[in-house]
Amino acid sequence: MPPPRTRGTALRHRLAELRGPDVPAKALDARALAALAANPGCARRAILDGAGVNKAALASALGSPSAFGQSQFALTRGNAFEAKVKADGGAELLRLVHEKLDRSAEPPAEARVPDLTATGPQGRTARTALELREAAAHPDAWTLLDHPMLALDVAGSPAFLEPDAVVVHPDGSWTVVEIKSFPLLDGSADPAKVGAAARQAAVYVLALEEVAARLDPSPRVRHRILLVCPRDFSNLPAASAVDIRKQRAVTARQLTRLTRIEDIAEALPEGTCFSPELPADELTAAVESVPATYAPECLSACELAFHCRARSRETGAVTSLGRPVRAELGGLTTVEDVLAAARGEAGDPADPAVAALRRAAALRAEALEAACR
């Protein structure tokens, strides 16, 4: 008699059914996990990512191919900049870490840069954990881990993550380093891009905390990461310390929620499948059976954004106008509801949102009347 199926095994089996027969799971990476934290209310993204569905292939099958992702030019430029930052054993990178995060320590005249080569992601993860443990045996020394491999439990399965670098300080604490190709102009960068980098770094911090928890004593994982970017319009590196405590807390909550995606899966109709091989009408019905929370920010973070935007516009959802607008409108969820409230045809006059809309409509009518005189 076969052993009873555990809850985790049953969930994995259910998620495999949602992907489709013999469809391998698309591994979650830090970008995907960070995007989940940026839109925690989207059940559609949660179930698709949790099931390992290839959303780019899904979007193409739905007739809304995605333009999401970096261009080859951007990737090449980013790789060249990263190589420059890490040249000479990471001397410049360590200098920036010392300058921005740890001035009380001795300047890094030299550092350990261990070889993290191993077979497969599991082997690289184990090698990274070993080198982090070894770094604790070298007090008062700097250690640079170039492209370490970390594992983070996501919905009962390990997600393998590869930060640009992790630095071990002389006091034994650990810092995540993010190297990006967008510029720091006069010491500041695009807030949206910095926010995305901070959410991505928060995922790495959570994974590092799991490694630290297995050591005795547990090293401190710093919640200020180093963001390294080109200075102005040059290829010279500049850096900024970014506090990611808020992003870490949000990401941790979202990942906790993601481990309960069985609640979303159980609510789906029997036989639901997101395989791109399905007929278009069946696939559309399957995707639409899971509610989405679309916002314009999704265009830079999710492969299904164009599909969800089209559906949002068709239903007149105010979320298509942006989260700030949605927040101001309270219980008014569609453009039709908003216009009816502004005209005085619907809505509670005591509702502040309704009152503001009617006041705005009155002012507009007065301005148009004055212009026509």
C-alpha positions in Angstrom: 0.0 0.0 0.0 1.6 3.4 -1.0 2.3 5.9 1.8 -0.3 8.6 2.2 0.4 11.8 0.3 1.6 14.6 2.4 0.1 18.1 2.1 3.3 19.4 0.4 3.3 16.5 -2.0 -0.4 17.1 -2.9 0.3 20.8 -3.5 3.2 20.0 -5.8 1.1 17.5 -7.7 -1.7 20.1 -8.0 0.7 22.8 -9.3 2.1 20.3 -11.8 -1.5 19.8 -13.1 -1.9 23.5 -13.5 1.2 23.8 -15.6 0.1 21.0 -17.9 1.3 17.4 -18.6 5.0 17.0 -18.9 5.6 20.8 -18.7 8.7 21.6 -16.6 8.4 24.3 -14.0 9.9 27.6 -14.6 12.2 28.4 -11.7 11.5 31.4 -9.7 14.3 34.0 -9.5 14.9 37.1 -7.4 13.3 39.4 -10.0 10.1 37.3 -10.0 9.9 37.1 -6.2 10.5 40.9 -6.0 7.7 41.5 -8.4 5.4 39.4 -6.3 6.2 41.6 -3.3 5.5 44.7 -5.4 1.9 43.5 -6.2 0.9 41.3 -3.3 -2.8 41.4 -4.0 -2.6 39.7 -7.4 -3.8 36.1 -7.0 -3.2 35.5 -10.7 0.5 36.1 -10.5 0.8 34.2 -7.2 -0.7 31.0 -8.6 1.1 31.2 -12.0 4.5 31.8 -10.4 3.9 29.3 -7.6 3.0 26.7 -10.3 6.1 27.5 -12.3 4.1 28.6 -15.4 6.1 30.3 -18.2 4.2 33.6 -18.3 6.0 34.8 -21.5 4.8 31.7 -23.4 1.3 32.1 -21.8 1.1 35.7 -22.8 2.0 34.9 -26.5 -0.6 32.1 -26.5 -3.2 34.6 -25.3 -2.4 37.0 -28.1 -0.8 39.6 -25.9 3.0 38.9 -26.3 5.2 40.5 -23.7 7.8 43.1 -24.3 9.0 42.5 -20.7 12.8 42.0 -20.2 16.1 43.6 -20.8 17.5 44.2 -24.3 20.6 42.4 -25.4 22.4 45.8 -25.5 21.5 46.5 -21.9 22.6 43.0 -20.8 26.0 43.4 -22.5 26.5 46.9 -21.1 25.5 45.7 -17.6 27.9 42.7 -17.8 30.8 45.0 -18.9 30.1 47.4 -16.0 30.0 44.6 -13.5 33.3 43.2 -14.7 34.8 46.6 -14.3 33.5 46.9 -10.7 34.9 43.5 -9.7 38.3 43.9 -11.5 41.5 43.4 -9.5 39.9 41.0 -7.0 37.0 43.4 -6.3 39.3 46.2 -5.0 37.0 49.0 -6.1 33.9 47.2 -4.9 35.4 46.6 -1.5 36.5 50.2 -1.3 32.9 51.3 -1.9 31.6 48.9 0.7 34.1 50.3 3.2 33.3 53.9 2.3 29.5 53.7 2.4 28.8 51.0 5.0 31.7 50.3 7.3 34.1 53.2 7.8 35.0 51.9 11.3 36.7 48.8 9.9 40.2 48.7 8.6 40.4 49.6 4.9 40.4 46.5 2.7 44.0 46.3 1.5 43.3 42.7 0.4 40.4 40.2 0.6 39.6 36.6 0.3 37.8 35.8 -3.0 37.0 32.1 -2.8 36.2 29.9 -5.8 32.5 29.1 -5.7 32.6 26.7 -8.6 30.5 23.5 -8.1 28.2 21.2 -10.1 24.6 22.3 -10.3 22.7 24.8 -8.3 22.5 22.5 -5.2 26.3 22.1 -5.3 26.9 25.8 -5.7 24.5 26.5 -2.8 26.4 24.1 -0.6 29.7 25.6 -1.7 28.5 29.1 -0.9 27.3 28.1 2.6 30.7 26.4 3.2 32.6 29.6 2.2 30.3 31.8 4.4 31.1 29.5 7.3 34.8 29.6 6.4 34.7 33.4 6.4 33.7 33.3 10.1 37.0 31.5 10.7 38.9 34.5 9.4 38.0 37.4 11.8 39.3 40.9 10.9 39.4 39.9 7.2 37.3 41.0 4.2 35.8 38.3 2.1 34.1 38.8 -1.3 31.8 36.1 -2.7 31.4 36.7 -6.4 28.0 35.4 -7.7 27.2 33.1 -4.8 24.2 30.8 -5.0 21.6 30.9 -2.3 18.4 28.9 -1.8 15.1 30.2 -0.5 12.1 28.0 0.3 9.1 29.1 -1.8 5.9 27.2 -1.6 7.7 24.1 -0.4 10.3 24.1 -3.2 13.8 25.7 -3.2 14.3 28.8 -5.4 17.9 29.2 -6.3 19.1 32.8 -6.3 22.3 34.4 -7.5 23.1 37.9 -6.1 25.9 39.9 -7.8 28.0 39.7 -4.7 28.0 39.2 -1.0 30.7 40.8 1.2 31.7 39.5 4.6 33.0 42.3 6.8 35.8 42.0 9.3 33.2 41.9 12.1 31.6 38.9 10.5 28.5 40.6 9.2 27.2 40.1 5.7 26.2 42.6 3.0 24.4 42.1 -0.3 25.7 44.0 -3.2 23.5 44.9 -6.2 25.3 46.1 -9.4 23.0 47.9 -11.9 23.6 49.6 -15.2 21.3 52.6 -14.7 23.1 55.8 -13.7 23.5 57.7 -10.5 23.0 61.3 -11.6 24.3 63.8 -9.1 24.2 61.1 -6.5 20.6 59.9 -7.0 18.9 57.5 -9.4 15.4 56.8 -10.8 13.3 56.0 -7.7 11.4 53.3 -9.5 14.6 51.5 -10.5 16.1 51.9 -7.1 12.9 50.5 -5.6 13.0 47.5 -7.9 16.6 46.9 -7.0 15.8 47.2 -3.2 13.0 44.6 -3.6 15.3 42.2 -5.4 18.0 42.7 -2.8 15.4 42.0 0.0 15.0 38.5 -1.5 18.7 37.9 -1.2 18.8 39.1 2.3 16.0 36.7 3.3 17.9 33.8 1.7 21.1 34.9 3.5 19.2 35.0 6.8 18.3 31.3 6.3 22.0 30.5 5.9 22.9 32.6 8.9 20.3 30.9 11.1 22.0 27.5 10.5 25.4 28.8 11.9 26.3 29.2 15.6 26.7 31.9 16.4 24.5 33.4 13.7 26.3 36.2 11.7 24.4 39.5 11.3 22.9 40.0 7.8 22.9 43.8 7.2 19.7 45.4 6.1 21.5 48.2 4.3 22.7 46.9 0.9 25.2 48.5 -1.4 23.8 49.6 -4.8 26.6 50.2 -7.3 25.8 52.1 -10.6 27.7 54.1 -13.2 28.4 57.7 -12.1 26.5 60.2 -14.3 27.1 59.3 -18.0 30.5 57.6 -17.5 31.4 54.0 -16.8 33.0 54.8 -13.5 31.3 53.1 -10.5 29.5 55.1 -7.8 27.6 53.6 -4.9 24.8 54.3 -2.5 23.7 52.5 0.7 20.0 51.5 0.5 18.0 50.6 3.6 15.8 47.6 2.6 14.1 46.8 5.9 10.7 47.8 4.5 11.1 45.8 1.3 12.3 42.8 3.3 9.3 42.9 5.6 6.9 43.1 2.6 8.7 40.4 0.7 8.7 38.1 3.8 4.9 38.6 4.2 4.3 37.9 0.5 6.4 34.7 0.5 4.5 33.5 3.6 1.3 34.1 1.6 2.7 32.3 -1.4 3.3 29.2 0.7 -0.5 29.0 1.1 -1.3 29.1 -2.6 -3.1 25.8 -2.1 -6.0 28.1 -1.1 -6.0 29.7 -4.5 -5.5 26.3 -6.2 -8.4 24.7 -4.4 -10.8 27.5 -5.5 -10.1 26.9 -9.2 -12.5 24.8 -11.3 -11.6 21.2 -11.7 -9.4 20.6 -14.7 -8.0 24.1 -14.8 -4.8 24.2 -16.7 -2.5 27.0 -17.9 -0.6 25.1 -20.6 0.0 27.3 -23.7 -0.8 24.3 -25.9 -4.5 24.6 -25.0 -7.0 26.2 -27.4 -7.2 30.0 -27.0 -10.7 30.0 -25.6 -9.9 27.4 -23.0 -6.7 29.1 -22.0 -8.4 32.5 -21.7 -11.1 31.0 -19.5 -8.5 29.4 -17.3 -6.5 32.6 -16.8 -9.7 34.6 -16.2 -10.8 32.2 -13.5 -8.1 33.7 -11.3 -8.6 37.4 -10.3 -5.8 39.8 -11.1 -4.9 43.1 -9.6 -3.6 45.1 -12.5 -1.8 48.5 -12.2 0.4 50.4 -14.7 3.5 49.3 -12.7 2.9 45.8 -13.9 4.1 46.7 -17.4 7.7 46.7 -16.1 7.4 43.6 -13.9 5.1 41.0 -15.4 4.9 39.2 -18.7 1.0 39.1 -18.6 0.7 42.9 -18.1 -0.6 43.6 -21.6 -3.3 40.9 -21.3 -4.4 42.1 -17.9 -4.4 45.8 -19.0 -6.7 45.0 -21.9 -9.1 43.2 -19.5 -8.9 46.0 -17.0 -9.8 48.6 -19.6 -12.7 46.4 -21.0 -14.2 46.3 -17.5 -13.5 50.0 -16.8 -11.5 49.2 -13.7 -10.0 52.3 -12.1 -6.9 50.3 -11.2 -5.8 50.8 -14.9 -5.4 54.5 -14.0 -2.8 53.7 -11.3 -2.8 52.7 -7.6 -2.8 56.4 -6.3 -6.0 57.1 -8.2 -7.5 53.8 -7.0 -6.7 54.7 -3.4 -8.4 58.1 -3.7 -11.6 56.7 -5.1 -12.4 54.5 -2.1 -15.3 52.1 -2.9 -15.7 53.3 -6.5 -14.1 50.5 -8.5 -15.1 51.3 -12.1 -14.9 54.4 -14.3 -18.7 54.1 -14.8 -19.2 54.3 -11.1 -16.9 57.4 -10.8 -18.7 59.2 -13.6 -22.1 58.4 -12.2 -21.0 59.7 -8.8 -19.6 62.9 -10.3 -22.9 63.5 -12.1 -24.9 63.0 -8.9 -26.6 59.9 -10.3 -25.2 57.4 -7.8 -23.1 57.3 -4.6 -23.4 58.4 -1.1 -23.0 62.2 -0.7 -21.4 61.7 2.7 -18.6 59.6 1.1 -15.6 62.0 0.8 -14.6 60.5 -2.6 -18.1 61.1 -3.9 -18.2 64.6 -2.5 -14.9 65.5 -4.0 -16.0 64.2 -7.4 -19.2 66.3 -7.4 -17.2 69.4 -6.3 -14.7 68.8 -9.2 -17.6 68.3 -11.6 -19.2 71.5 -10.5 -16.0 73.5 -10.8 -15.5 72.1 -14.3 -19.0 73.1 -15.3 -18.4 76.6 -14.0 -15.1 76.9 -15.9 -16.7 75.7 -19.2 -19.6 78.1 -18.7 -17.3 81.0 -18.1 -15.2 80.1 -21.2 -18.3 80.1 -23.4 -19.4 83.6 -22.4 
